[in-house]
Structures are given as structure tokens and as C-alpha cells.
Amino acid sequence: MQETDDKGKKYDVIIVGSGINSLVAAALLSLKGQKVCILERNDWIGGCIKTDELTLAGFKHDVFSGFHPLFITSPAYGEIGELLHKHGLEYVNTDKPTAAVLPDGRHFILTTSREDNIAAMGGGDGAAYARSMADIEQNTDIIFGLLGSDLWSFGVLKLLVKSVWSRGIQKMSAFFGMSLDNCKNWLESSFESEELKACIAPWILHTGLSPSSPLSGLMGKLIFFTLEAAGMPIVKGGSANFVKAFRSLIEANGGVFFTKQDVTEIIVEDGKAVAVKTKAGDIYEARKAIICNVTPTQLYGELLTNTDIAGKITKEAENYRYGNGDMQIHLAIDGDVQWKDKALNDVAMIHLTSGVDSISKAINEAERGFLPERATVVVAQPTVLDPSRAPEGKSILWLQLQELPFHIKGDAANIIEISEDGLWDEKTANAYADRIIDRLCEHIPNLKKQILARAVLSPRDLEKQNKNLVKGDPYSGSCGI
Ligand SMILES: Cc1cc2nc3c(=O)[nH]c(=O)nc-3n(C[C@H](O)[C@H](O)[C@H](O)COP(=O)(O)OP(=O)(O)OC[C@H]3O[C@@H](n4cnc5c(N)ncnc54)[C@H](O)[C@@H]3O)c2cc1C
């Protein structure tokens, strides 16, 4: 990667890490005329955004993240989306963002049409779904206001006071009751169809929660509201092109990037962060601010250890908790993927699940240190939306398992042998991947014959590739309230 050559100079703002949050911050600041410098310890820019021919030449896998419904509905996209497109970003999308399939083959497919979804759900379920979406529509100001702010801030206090004034205390109590409820209660009390409940429940895992966590009901509604509105956009040619567009926009506005710069210390003078030091001893000075897109554990446990920080804050950082680990499996496939039920062939992201109880069971197994017997399998089909991700006549699959321990005590199915130290190794990761592929074959009978190559990334591999993914947690911290 071509580096910009003003290393060692002073910048207005130094940003540590180059993931999506850093890229957005850098773009917004540089557009406001700030001279921004992004420092990244890896040899690539993008953090969890990376496209790589991991399996075979010509198969472009998004190694980590790849699906942008949350980004294109974010305020950041509202502000810089058009500019990113001018700098080369191109999305491809679908009107069938997601589905779930039960072990017996029953399934529900969500489309981007509210009307069609309600009709497909039918009678009582359709009416309950319409009411749930209205819960979001009628409260967008307060929901997005709360989710987009620091919880204990003056802004949130102002928003709450204003909402109580305009809605009245009873409506606000009802709003908080609805918001704090969990997904399991919401699904059980609203819907009859097992397929529909199974379609919604696994999405809770993508918010870093479990179906019984407080707030998970609200998150389920929000995600479905978002998927209906945004579909499942992915970046044409691979997510690396997203990073390219950001880089081009930031550099056009005077920003600079340096890779292989492991920041090890923030230098503080008179209570103000003024510079950072890298492992190699380089110093980068900041005139105005240093933004660290790192975990609290790293910020307070490593970068600020030479600084006098109030004991209360370091204690809080020590108590910061991480969620379950994640595994990614990438498959290079000969031909198209043919599901038993052809209706699933062109859905962007499909969950294999038995519903809420099976998700709770798998989470519980992972939390106790066990490999789940029947995991919730996320199956994304990027080539359905973007055939350029694979050579002609071939395709790829992106599989995700979000219910895994980092330190393994055993196998809930009592089949896979675990190494004595309980650490993920290639043998364990491949044995677990075999279990997942067998599950997939229940719904895609020809799959095994079609697999040309595969790449398996265990929670430990994820942590090795990105320091923010502590214990392989894809959300860099427990998302519970
Ligand atoms: C496998 C996987 C799949 C996912 N899929 C999706 C998806 O499809 N859609 C979605 O919306 N979200 C997805 N997510 C979540 C999403 O990727 C994260 O929310 C997002 O990456 C967080 O961005 P970030 O900028 O905070 O940090 P990250 O993307 O984690 O980037 C942090 C960067 O900081 C660097 N860094 C850390 N410490 C230092 C240091 N001391 N010095 C220099 N550099 C440092 C790291 O090397 C890394 O490059 C996924 C996550 C994972 C792991």
C-alpha cells in the first residue's frame, strides 16, 4: 500500500485504528478542514473491513464484516454517502434481505415491502407485526436519540424531559416497558408462526445480545424495520472498495494514513493528550485531539498507564466485559448454491435455526465454555447479489457462528476432542466447521460435492487479526444494557 510521506509531522487530529468508526471520524473531520492522521497497527486499512482471496484465486471473500444495512441508515451515510459514491463506492442490493429455515424445511422470507411481508405473515401475525413496526415509527425521535448519545449526558436528559412533556408520563412509561422487554417475550406474545419467530430471533445475535436480554425486543423490531427499509446492501467487488472510497475522500481532503504503526502510548501533558508513541518509537503529535478507536481495556490498561487516571475509571475499564466468540467460514463453490427449497436461492442472508429456544441453548452452552451442539448458522450468499465476487460459474458463501466460547471446556455434543489447554487450534476449528457444513447439507444437499476450498477463522484467529476483537468477540464488548 502506497504510504503518504509526511510521517513525523504534527497533525490536528490523530486517529488510532482504521476501522469504520475511524474512517467516518476522519472523513467528517477532514471535510471540516482538520488535518487528520490515521495510524493502523495492521498492514491493511479497514479493521473489520477486508476483502481477500482467502480460498482460491478469483474468489473475493469479505473476511470479516460485509453487510451494510446499518451503515446506509446511519447519520454518517446521510452526511457523506454521496461523496463516498463520488469517490467510487458502489452498492448492490436485494429485495429479499433475510430468511430463516427450520430443520424440517419450513421457512419465512422477509422482503423489503411492508405490505408483502404483512400479507405473507397473514391474519393475527401480520397485524402484530404492523403494530411492532408502528412502535418504532411512532418513537423514532426518542429511540435514535437514545441510541445515538452517551446514556448519562445532558443531551439525553433534555431528550427525556422533552419526551415526557410531549407524550405524558404514562405513554413514556409504556415506551420504556416496551423497550426494555426481551425478544423472547415479544415473539411469544405476538406471533403464532414458528417460521416467522425463527426469522426474527437470530437477528438478536447480530446486535450482540441474546433473545432473553433486556432491550432485545426493541433491537429485534429495529433490525426488521431497518432490513425492510434498507435491504441488504453489499459493496460491489468486495468491501475493500468501501475502504478505498473512504481513503480517496480523506486523502483528497488532506488526511494521511500510516499502516504498521502500533500505538503503544498516549503522551499526556498538563492533563491534555498531545501525542502518541508507536512500538517502533515514532512520535506523532496532535494539535487538537487524539481519537482512539480501541477497547477500554487497551486504552486504560496499556495506552494510558503512564498517566495519572482516576482509580474509579481504571477500575471500570478493568470490569469491561466481552461477549461470546465468533467463527467465520468462507467457502469457494463450484456452480450456484441450490437450496432444497428454491425460494431460498436468491435470499441474501439465511439463518439455520430451530428458533428462540435453540438460540438460548447454544448461547448458554457457549457461555459455559462448550461448543454448541446445534449452533445458529448465518449463511450469506454474496454472489447472489454480486457475481463479480467469484469467477464465472462459481460462487462463495460467508458463514458466521456467533455462539462460541474463547476458552473451550468441552463439546456439548460430546464428539469433538478438545486440547488440554482449551485453546482453539486448527484441528478443533476444522472439526467444528465440519459440523456446520453437515448442518448446511441438510438444506443444500449437493453442497459437499461443490466445495472447492474453504477457510476457517476461529475466535482465536479473529483476535490475532484485530486487537479490538478480544476473545473473538465481533462486537468488541458485551452489548447488554
Ligand atoms: C467477523 C465479523 C463480521 C461482522 N459483520 C458485520 C456486518 O456484516 N455488518 C456490520 O454492520 N457489522 C459487522 N460486524 C461488526 C463490525 O465489524 C464492527 O462493529 C466494526 O468493525 C467496529 O468498527 P471500529 O472502527 O470500532 O473497529 P474495528 O473495525 O475493530 O477496527 C479497529 C482497528 O484498530 C486497530 N488498532 C487497535 N489498536 C491499535 C493500536 N494500539 N494502534 C494502531 N491500531 C490499532 C486494529 O488493528 C483495527 O484495524 C462484524 C464483525 C466481525 C468481527
The ligand as an SDF file (V2000), in Angstrom:
LIG
                    3D

 53 58  0  0  0  0  0  0  0  0999 V2000
  -16.4530  -11.3720   11.6370 C   0  0  0  0  0  0  0  0  0  0  0  0
  -17.2550  -10.1050   11.7960 C   0  0  0  0  0  0  0  0  0  0  0  0
  -18.3250   -9.8620   10.9630 C   0  0  0  0  0  0  0  0  0  0  0  0
  -19.0690   -8.6830   11.1080 C   0  0  0  0  0  0  0  0  0  0  0  0
  -20.0730   -8.4230   10.2180 N   0  0  0  0  0  0  0  0  0  0  0  0
  -20.6850   -7.2140   10.2240 C   0  0  0  0  0  0  0  0  0  0  0  0
  -21.5570   -6.8360    9.1580 C   0  0  0  0  0  0  0  0  0  0  0  0
  -21.7290   -7.5750    8.1740 O   0  0  0  0  0  0  0  0  0  0  0  0
  -22.1780   -5.6210    9.2510 N   0  0  0  0  0  0  0  0  0  0  0  0
  -21.9630   -4.7660   10.3100 C   0  0  0  0  0  0  0  0  0  0  0  0
  -22.5720   -3.6830   10.3430 O   0  0  0  0  0  0  0  0  0  0  0  0
  -21.1010   -5.1000   11.3120 N   0  0  0  0  0  0  0  0  0  0  0  0
  -20.4390   -6.2790   11.2780 C   0  0  0  0  0  0  0  0  0  0  0  0
  -19.5220   -6.5850   12.2580 N   0  0  0  0  0  0  0  0  0  0  0  0
  -19.2650   -5.6260   13.3240 C   0  0  0  0  0  0  0  0  0  0  0  0
  -18.3640   -4.5000   12.8050 C   0  0  0  0  0  0  0  0  0  0  0  0
  -17.3300   -5.0320   12.0370 O   0  0  0  0  0  0  0  0  0  0  0  0
  -17.7900   -3.6830   13.9690 C   0  0  0  0  0  0  0  0  0  0  0  0
  -18.8680   -3.1060   14.6620 O   0  0  0  0  0  0  0  0  0  0  0  0
  -16.8390   -2.6090   13.4540 C   0  0  0  0  0  0  0  0  0  0  0  0
  -15.7520   -3.2110   12.8110 O   0  0  0  0  0  0  0  0  0  0  0  0
  -16.3230   -1.7140   14.5680 C   0  0  0  0  0  0  0  0  0  0  0  0
  -15.5130   -0.7500   13.9470 O   0  0  0  0  0  0  0  0  0  0  0  0
  -14.3310    0.0040   14.7030 P   0  0  0  0  0  0  0  0  0  0  0  0
  -13.8790    1.0770   13.7840 O   0  0  0  0  0  0  0  0  0  0  0  0
  -14.7880    0.4250   16.0340 O   0  0  0  0  0  0  0  0  0  0  0  0
  -13.1980   -1.0690   14.9470 O   0  0  0  0  0  0  0  0  0  0  0  0
  -12.5180   -2.2120   14.1040 P   0  0  0  0  0  0  0  0  0  0  0  0
  -13.1320   -2.4430   12.7820 O   0  0  0  0  0  0  0  0  0  0  0  0
  -12.4170   -3.3780   15.0190 O   0  0  0  0  0  0  0  0  0  0  0  0
  -11.0630   -1.6300   13.8290 O   0  0  0  0  0  0  0  0  0  0  0  0
  -10.1640   -1.3560   14.8650 C   0  0  0  0  0  0  0  0  0  0  0  0
   -8.8080   -1.1360   14.2450 C   0  0  0  0  0  0  0  0  0  0  0  0
   -7.9650   -0.5340   15.2260 O   0  0  0  0  0  0  0  0  0  0  0  0
   -6.6920   -1.1160   15.0890 C   0  0  0  0  0  0  0  0  0  0  0  0
   -5.9800   -0.9090   16.3610 N   0  0  0  0  0  0  0  0  0  0  0  0
   -6.3370   -1.3520   17.5930 C   0  0  0  0  0  0  0  0  0  0  0  0
   -5.4320   -0.9730   18.4990 N   0  0  0  0  0  0  0  0  0  0  0  0
   -4.4890   -0.2580   17.8430 C   0  0  0  0  0  0  0  0  0  0  0  0
   -3.3020    0.3910   18.2490 C   0  0  0  0  0  0  0  0  0  0  0  0
   -2.8980    0.4050   19.5170 N   0  0  0  0  0  0  0  0  0  0  0  0
   -2.5440    1.0200   17.2910 N   0  0  0  0  0  0  0  0  0  0  0  0
   -2.9320    1.0550   15.9980 C   0  0  0  0  0  0  0  0  0  0  0  0
   -4.0550    0.4370   15.5680 N   0  0  0  0  0  0  0  0  0  0  0  0
   -4.8310   -0.2070   16.4790 C   0  0  0  0  0  0  0  0  0  0  0  0
   -6.9590   -2.5560   14.7840 C   0  0  0  0  0  0  0  0  0  0  0  0
   -5.8390   -3.1840   14.1980 O   0  0  0  0  0  0  0  0  0  0  0  0
   -8.1310   -2.4200   13.8070 C   0  0  0  0  0  0  0  0  0  0  0  0
   -7.6920   -2.2850   12.4900 O   0  0  0  0  0  0  0  0  0  0  0  0
  -18.7510   -7.7560   12.1380 C   0  0  0  0  0  0  0  0  0  0  0  0
  -17.6760   -8.0240   12.9760 C   0  0  0  0  0  0  0  0  0  0  0  0
  -16.9160   -9.1730   12.7870 C   0  0  0  0  0  0  0  0  0  0  0  0
  -15.7290   -9.4210   13.6710 C   0  0  0  0  0  0  0  0  0  0  0  0
  1  2  1  0
  2  3  1  0
  2 52  2  0
  3  4  2  0
  4  5  1  0
  4 50  1  0
  5  6  2  0
  6  7  1  0
  6 13  1  0
  7  8  2  0
  7  9  1  0
  9 10  1  0
 10 11  2  0
 10 12  1  0
 12 13  2  0
 13 14  1  0
 14 15  1  0
 14 50  1  0
 15 16  1  0
 16 17  1  0
 16 18  1  0
 18 19  1  0
 18 20  1  0
 20 21  1  0
 20 22  1  0
 22 23  1  0
 23 24  1  0
 24 25  2  0
 24 26  1  0
 24 27  1  0
 27 28  1  0
 28 29  2  0
 28 30  1  0
 28 31  1  0
 31 32  1  0
 32 33  1  0
 33 34  1  0
 33 48  1  0
 34 35  1  0
 35 36  1  0
 35 46  1  0
 36 37  1  0
 36 45  1  0
 37 38  2  0
 38 39  1  0
 39 40  1  0
 39 45  2  0
 40 41  1  0
 40 42  2  0
 42 43  1  0
 43 44  2  0
 44 45  1  0
 46 47  1  0
 46 48  1  0
 48 49  1  0
 50 51  2  0
 51 52  1  0
 52 53  1  0
M  END
$$$$
